Amino acid sequence: MANNQYIGLYKDNPTAGATDGTRVSENSGAGATSPVSVTLNATNNEISSPIKLALRCEASYQTTGTTDISLVDSGTGNASKWALVLKDGTDTQPTQTDIDNATYGGAVSITDVIGTGNYIIWAIAKATDDEDPQNDESVDIQVTATIEATA
């Protein structure tokens, strides 16, 4: 069994507290069947709209302690073109100030318990005019958490 069998990342407009969304593929690169993706115009130094994602645990499990979410790349440096934003796990979309203050290439930590209902996080991607057109599959979203069975 995979080491991430108890917690998953979901996309496709998940709802806070619900169990909707599509599970993001856990394999990288060309084998990814359900990646988080965005199309941007590098010539315009385009920044994406916030991408709504969710974390949730499988039935009968929850996180304990801090859950860390980081952006990991395969040596391309492109994780520095992604940012994560927290809004207390709710459906509240990041403001322009949140986007402007986001730390690209950074990590976020959640101290709230993540259970079987969606805990919303937001991702933002940017393109820069020094990039060639590409289908970049080099950045992974890594979740590190301690999972416990619920009573």
N, C-alpha and C positions, 0 to 999 in steps of 0.2 A: 504494500500500500504506500501511496505517496506521503511524504512528510507534511503535506498541507491538506490532508483529508478532512480536517476539522474546521478550517476557516477558508473562505473564498472571497475573491474580488469580483464584483459584478458591474456590468455596464448596461447601456440601453435604457437610460432614464429610470433607474430604480427609485422607489419611494421610501422615505425614512420610515423605519419601523415595520415595513412590509417584507415580503419574501420574493419580490419580483426582480426582474433584471436577468441578464444573460451572463453566465459565469465566464470570466475572462480566461482564455487559454493559459495554461501554466508552462507551456513549452515556448522556447524563444525562436526567433528568426523565421525562416521560410516554413517551418512546421507548425507555426501558430495558427490555429483554426478559428480563434475568436479573440484577436488582439484589440487593445485600445488603439485606435488610429485616428489620424486627423490629416487633412490636406491643407497645406499652407502655401502662400506665394512668397518665396524667399526674396524676390526682387523688391517687394514692398515691405520687407522686415515684418511680416504679418505675425500677429499674436492670436492664438485661437480664442474662441469663446470658452468659458469654463466647461470642462467635460465632467459630467456627473457620474460618480462611481460610488460603490458601496462595499463595505466589508460586512460579512455576517458569518456566524458559526453554524455548523450543522446542528440538528436537533439534539438536545441533551448536553450541549457544550457551551462554554462561554470563555472569554478571556479573563485573565487575572493579572494584575499589575499593569505595566506599561506595554502598549502595542506600538512598535516602531515601523514606520513606512518610509522606505528610501527608494531613490532612483539609482539604478545600477546600469552601467553600460559596458560594452565589450571592448573597451579601449578606444572608441571613436571620440569620446568627449561629448557626445550628444546628450548625455543625461543633463548637462548644463543648460540645455534648451527646454527642459521640462521643469515644472514647479507643482507642488502640492499645496492645497489650501484647506484648512479646517474651518468649519462654521458650526461647531458644537454638534456634529452628527445629524443636523437637520437638513431640510430641503431648501434652506435659505441660500440663494445663489451668492457667490462672492461679489462684492462691490468693486467698482473700478479702483478704489483705494486698496482693497485686498489684492487685486491683480497687480497693481503698481508696486506693492510692497512684498510680493511673493519672492521667495528665495529660490532662484533657478538652480537646479542640481542639488538642492537641499533635502532634508528629511523632516518629517513631522512625527510627533509622538502623541498618542491618545492614552489618557489615564482612565477614561470611562470604561466600564465593562461593556464589551461587545458581545451581544447574545445572538439569538436566532432571528432578530429583526435587523433590517438594513441600517447600518451606520454610515451616513453619507460623508464622502470626502470629494474634493474637487481637484482636477488636474488641469494644467494650462501648458500649452506648448508654444514655442516661437520658432520662427525661421529667420535667418539672417542672410543679407544679400551677398555674403561671401560663400554661400553654399551652391553646389551644383544640384540640379534636379536629381532627386533620389527617392527610393522607397526605403527609408531607414528603419531597420528592424533590430537596432542594436541596444535599445533601452528597455530594461525590465523594471517593473514595480515590485519591490521586495517587501514582504510583510514578515516581521519577526514578533512573535507573541507566545506567551505561555497560555495554554488551553487547559481548562479543567472541566470535568464532568459536573453537571448541575445535579442537585439533589432531587 
